[in-house]
Amino acid sequence: MYLSKLMINVTSREFRRDYADVQDMHRTIMSAFPQVSDGRPARQAHGVLWRLDESAGGFVLYVQSRTRPDWSKLPEGYLAAPAQVRDLAPVLDAVTPGRKLAFRLVANATRTIHPDGVPGQRGQGKRVPHRHPDKQIEWLAAQGARHGFVLPLAANGQPDVAPSPRPILRGDRRGGKPIVIEPVRYDGHLVVTDPDALRAALTLGVGRAKAYGCGLLSLAPPRG
């Protein structure tokens, strides 16, 4: 697994285009990876996840992948500094039972509303975002139960995580269907309960909208 850190040139016309349309951002990122000939979606074949973070100088784009990318394929002037690419093996090795780690995750935290409140067949119902912080934390705790981690309690007795809303992601899919995603960023700590499940979550991502800047889980030594 590889993690790329890309310092964005905010004056780039191509970046401004991508920032306005998340489908264009997805397309630009995927241009750094080889084409896939076996019929699989390219993002899944290369295990690509990405997240755009604000920084003091503008934006940093993090891209995780199974395939080493070729960032020379980006438009000229897209980056403000040479791309940094590192091996993620040390991070995966750090996932051990009971270990406490700091994390960041931008996720598409949603729930499904069914007509008349009655669950129907799979795929029916309308997906809507969780907008209240308590519900956003509940969503993440449920993801943790599936993906091998729990949220420890902070000194105030509440889960040690801070959810914050992110700008709405918009774009146009092929065929004209609009993309509208209301992501939430989580910063906090987790405790590993199932290393294999958490490594899978690190590799495959968490939640929906993985092609559009959601799902990339980043780990670091605990703060404080």
N, C-alpha and C positions, 0 to 999 in steps of 0.2 A: 504494500500500500504506500502511496505517495501523498504528501500534503504540499501544495503549492501556495506560496504567499506572494500576492501580486499587488504592488503599490500602483494605484490607478492615477493616471494623468487626467484630472478633472476637466482640463481644457480640451480633451479629445472630443471631436465631433461624434465619433463612433460610440464613445462611452456615453455621451449624453443621449444618443439615440437608444442605446441599450437600457439606460436608467429609466427611460420613459416607457419601455415595452419589455416586460420580463421574458417574452418569447424570443425577442431579439438577443437578450442577454444569454439565454440558454443556447441559442444558435452560435453565438460568438465563442462561448466557452467550449462547445463541442467541436469547433473548428480545429482545436489543438490535438484532437484524437483521431486515430485512423478510422476509415470507414469500415463498417461491419457488413460482411457478405452472407451471414447465415440467417438473416431475417430477424434477429433480435434487435430491439431498440438499442441504439448506440449508447445511450446513457447507462442502461443496465449492463450492457456487455462490458463497458469499461469501468463500471462501479463509480460513476461520477456523482459527487455531491458538492454543493457550493454554498457559500454564505458571503454576503457583502456587509462588512462592518465599517462604521464610521471611525475615522482617526483624526488626530489633530490637524493633519494636512489635507484631509478629504476622505478617501475611502481605501480600504484594504479588501481585496477579494481573496478568499480562501477557497481552494479547490482540492478536494480529495478524490483519489482515483486508484484503481488497480493497475492501470496502464500509465507508464510515464508519459506526461504530455509534452508536446513541442510548442512552447509558447511563442516561437518565432512566427507562427502562423497568425498571430493576432495582428490587427491593423496597425500600421506604422503610427507611432506616437500614442498608442493606447496605454502604455505603462510609463510611470515616472521613474522607474528604476528596474534593473534586471530582475527577472523572476527568481525567487528562491524556492527550491524543491528539495524536500527532505524525506527520508524513509520513516514510515510510521511504526516500524517494528518495536522501537523502545516504548512507545505509548501502549501498544497492544500487550507487550510483556508486563507493563505496570498494572494491568487489570488482574488483581489477585483478590481472593475472598476476604471480606472485611475491611478492605482498604478504603479510606476516605479520600476523595478527589474533588477538586474544583471543576466546574464544567460551565460551558456556554452552549446553548441550543436555541436556534430560531426555528419555530415549529408552526405548523398550520393546525392549531388546536380547535377542533370542531366537534359538533354533535349533530345527530340526525333527528329532524322533526318529521314525524309521520302524520298523514292525514287523520284527523279525529283522534290523534294520540295513540293509534293502534299500529304496532309494528307490522310491516308487510313483508314481502319477499325481499331478498337481498337486492340492493340497488335502488329500491323504492324509497321515497322520502326525500326531503330537502336537507342538505348539509348547511349548517350555519355556524359561524365562529363563536367560541366562548369569549365574551368581552369582560366578564367580571373576574378580578384577580383570584378570588377563591375558587371559582370554577376552572380557571386556567391551571391552578395548582393541582386540583383534583384530577384533571386530565393528565397532567404530567405524572402524578403518583400512580395512576392506572397504567401508563406506559412503562413506568419503572417495574411494576409487577410482572409485566410481560418481558421486559428486556434486562432483567438481572440487576436492578439497583433499587435502593430506597432513599428517600430524602430524610436526612437526619434533622433533629430539632435544633434550632438556634437558641441563644440565651433567653429569648423572649418566649420560648415554648412553642413557637410556630415553625413550620418547615423552613429549612435554611435555603430558601430560594426566593428570588425577586423577579416576578414577571413584569415585563414592560411592553406596551404596544409598539409596533414598528409601522413605518409607512405602508399604506396599502400597495400591493403589487398588482399591476394591471398589464394586460397584453391582449393579443389577438391570436388565437389558434388558427390553424389552417381550416378553412371553411367558414371563418368569420365568427366562431363562437368566442365570446369574450372570456378573458381570465381575470378574476377578481379574488384576491387572497388577502386576508387580514392576519398577518403573522404576529406572533408574540415572541419576544426574546426572553429566555430564562438564564439568569446568572445565579449560581449558588454552589452547593456541595451535594455530593451523593456518596453513598456507601455501597460497595460492590457486594451483591448477594449471590450472583451466578455469573462467574467470569465468562463462560462460553456464550451465554445469552447477551451479555454486554458487549463482548467483542463482535458478535453478529450485528448488534445495533450500531456499533461504531462503523462497521463495514457497509451495512445496507441502508442505514439512516433510520430516523424515527418519524413516524407519522406520514402524512400525505404531502403532495406538492413538492416532491424531491427534485423534480426538474426545474423548479422555480425558486430556488434559494432557501428551501426549508429542509430540515431533517439532519443537517450536519451537526453531530455531537462532538465537541472539543473538550479534552480533558487536560488538566494541569495539576501540579502539586497543590495541596490545600492552602488557602490563604489564612493568615493570622495564626 
